[in-house]
Amino acid sequence: MNHVLQTLRRMAHLMVGQPDYDAYLRHMRDHHPGHAPMDRTAFFRNRQEARYGGKNGGKCC
């Protein structure tokens, strides 16, 4: 039951555009052990820029 709730939580976060920092940390640990992962704030900013464009390039109005 706990696994189902965790999966639903991850899905809800992805639907509203909130990336999964814990999954990112697992990926970095498993695939890039020599690189330091971004902290939570840097990760969130990076994902926002990737999704919406960054450096004032993603303005809609």
N, C-alpha and C positions, 0 to 999 in steps of 0.2 A: 504494500500500500504506500509506503514511504517513497519508493522509487517512482510510482505513478504520480504522486504529488510533486516530486522534484522535476519530472518531465513536463508536467503541466505548467509549472512555474517558469521553466526555461522557455517553453513555447509562448507563454503570455508575454514574457520580457522581449522576445524576438519580434512578436507582433507589434509592439509599440516602439520598437527600435532600440531597445536596451540590450547591448551585446553581453555575452556571458564571460565575465572576467575569469572565473574559475576554469572554464574550458580552455581559455587562452593560456593560463598558467600551466595546465596539464600538457597542452601542445608544446609550449616552450620547453618544459622539462623533458618531454619524450623525444622531441625532434631537434631541439637546438640547445643542448645542455651547456654549451660554452658561452651562450649569450645571456646577458642579464635581461629579464623581462621588464616591461614598462610598469610603472606603478599604476594604481587604479585610475587616477586622474588623467594621466597621460594616455592610457588605453582608451578611456572614454572619449577624450578629445580626438584621438586618432580615428576612432570609429565614426565619430560625428563628421569629421572632415571627409572621410572616405565616402560616407553616405550622401552628404549634402553639399559637398564642395567646401573648400576651405579658403581662408585668406580673403574673405569678402567675395569670393567667386560664386557663392551659392545663393546670393540674394534673389528673392523672387519679386520684390517690389522696389 
